[in-house]
């Protein structure tokens, strides 16, 4: 039986009179890539904030790496890392200095060695001693993800990690995400880029109006779509086709 890195049951959250999450349920298998899709305002970032202990749910249960996020937030924080929509790097420092700083904050015994290893892994060794203010968007994102790996977290949360990146930098980030999962790290990804989920995710969930309305592998989601259109060749639906079809059915109730 596969171990579960994340278990979410009946998660609810409101901001004043606005109910953002209306009973969210899903599981994420250890060492897999799980993509949470949804339009702006669907509640994706709220889910991430709850799972990373930055926000408390109103009700429901969320367990990350075996610990309840509400009752054991410290244990959860020790097992996870979070990369947000915008690179959280210090632009005054160099790439190496950013990595060393985080390694020291995590009380690692060999911060310079850790930094050098990550600079090599993420292709930043030639820019290691330049200020981050001189980095391109793709380089900053690589450094940001590298910083989030310090301490070898079991679960990494990537909240729209390729927002604003050019296509080349986005493909670069995809490669890193795949390498993380291949190394046994569980990756929880939120994205508005449907192609991103299609390329990366082992399992995809669609969050709409505060609820998960579809959850499965790409093949399983394709089975929810009408049969392939036959023209001269069979046209398989893209994830974008599936997403719009599912959302449309819910809004057309």
N, C-alpha and C positions, 0 to 999 in steps of 0.2 A: 504493500500500500504506500502511495506517495505521501510524503510529509507535507503539511500545510504551513507555509510561511505567514500567511495572512488569512484570518477568518473574520468576516463581517456579517453580523446578524441584526436585522431590524434597526439599522442606524437611522436616527432622526435628528434633525437640527433646524432650528428656526432663528431668524434674526428679527426680533420684535414680532410683528404680525406675519412676516413672510416665512413660510415653511420651505426651506431649501431642500432638505432631505426628508423623504416621506416613508422611510422603511427600506433601506438599502441592504441587500444581501449578496455576498459573493465570497469565493475562496481563491487563493493564489497558491499554486504548488511551488514548493521549494526548488530553486534553480531555474525557474521559468521566467518568461517575459510576459507580463499581463498588461494589456492596454485598456485604459478607460477612455472611451470616446464620449463626446457630448458637445452641444453647441455652447456658445458663451452664456454663462448664467445657469448652466445645467446643474452645477454643484460639484464639479470635478475637483476644484481647488479646496473646497470645504472638506471633501472626503480625505484628501491628502493631508490637510492640516490636522484633522482628527487622528489619522493614523500615525502622524509624526509627533503627536502630543502637543501641538501648538494651539489646539482648540478642543474644548470638551463638548461631547455630544449631549443632547437632551435626553436621549434614551437609546437603547440598543447596546450591542456588544461589539467591540473591536479588539482582536487579539493579533499581535505582531510578534513573530519569533517566539511564540509560547507565552507571551506576557500580555495581560490586559492593559490597554493604553490608559484607562482611567485610574486603575488602582496601582499599577506598576510602571509609571511613566519613565522613571530612571533606568529601569532594565531595558525598556523599549529603546530609549535614546542611545544606549550603549551598543545596540545591535543594528542601528540604522544610519542612513545618511540621506540628506535631502539636497537636491539641486533644483532651484526654482527657475522661473521663466527668464530671469535676468542673471547674468553671471555675477556671483557674489565674490568678486576678487578686489584686492586693494591695488588701485592703479598706480599708486606712488611707489610701491614695492616692485621688485623684479619677480619673475616667475618663480625662481628658486626661493626667494625670501617668503613668498606667499605659502609655498609648500612647507618650508621649515617652520613657519609660524604655526600652521595647523598641526603639524606633527608634535610640536612642543605643547600646544594646548591639549592634545590627546595623551600627553605624558609618555610619548614614545622615547626609548632610550637612544636611538640613533637617527635624529631628525634629518641630518644632512644626507645620510645614506638613503633614507626613505625618499627624500626629495629627488636625489639623483636618479634613483630607480624609476620614479614616475615620469620625470622629464624625458628619460630615454624611451619609456614605453609609449608616451603620448606624442613623440616626435617634436619635443620642444627644447631639446638639448642645445641647439644653436641659438635659441632666443632666451636661454635660462637667465642670463644676467642683464637682460634689457627690462626697462620699466614696462609694466603691463599696459600702461597708457599707449604704448606704441604697437600693441598687438592688434591683429585683425579680429573680427568677430568670431571666426572659427577657432583661432588660437585661444581666445579668452574662454570659449566654451570648453575646449579641451582641457585647459588649466582648471576650470571650475569643476569638471568631472573628476580630474585627477585629485584635486583637493578633497572631494567627497569620498574618495576611496581610501584615504589615509586611515589606518586602523582596521582595515579589511572588514567593513560592515557586511553582515549577512544579507541585509535587504537595503536596496537603494531606490529612493523615490525620485523620479525625474518628471517634474511638472512642466510640460511643454518645453522640453530642453532645446529644441531646434528653432524656436520662434525667432524670426529675424535673420536667420542664417541663409547664406546663398546655397544653391543646390549642391555645390561641391563640398562645402563645410557640413551640410546636412548628411550627405552620404558618409562623410568621415565620422560624424557622431554615431550614425547607425552601426558602423563597423565596431566602434568602441562598445556600444550596448550589447552587440552579439558576443563579443569577447568576454564581457562581464558574465553573461548567462552561461557561456561555455565553461567558465571557470567556477561555476557553482553559485554565483551571486543571484539572488532573486531580484528582478527588476520590475518595478511598478511604474508604468509610464502613462502620463496623460498627454493627449495630443489633439489638435484640431486637424492635423494633416492625416487624412485617411490612408494615403499611400504609405505613410510611416508605420501605421499599425499593421497594414497589409504585409509590409516587408519584414517587420520585426516580431510581432506578437505570436506567442503560442496559443494565447486565448484572448478574446476581445469581448468587452462588455460595453453596452451602450446605455448611458445615463441620460434620461429625458424626463424633465419636469419632476425631478426628485426621486425617480425610481429607475432601477435597472430593468429595461424593457427587452433586452436580448443579451445572451451570454453564451459564448461557445467558441470553438475553433473557427477559422475562416471557412473551412469546408462546411461546418454545421450551419453557419450563418448563410452561406450560399444556398443551402437547402430550404431556407425560409423565403427565398426569392422565387418569383414565378419561373417556370421552365425557360431554359435558354432559348433566345430567339434564333430561328433558323433562317438565314438569308442565303448567301452563297456558302458561308461558313458558319459554324455554330458560334454564337457570341456569348462568352461567359460573363456574368455580372462582375463588375468591380466592387470593391468594398464601398466606394462612394454610392454606387447604385443601390446596394443593400441598405446602407445607412439611411438614404433618403426615402426608400420604400418603407422601412420600419417606422421612421419618424412620421411619415405621411399617414400611415395607417392609424397611429396613435392620435394624431391631431384631427383625423377625419371621423373620429368616433361619434 
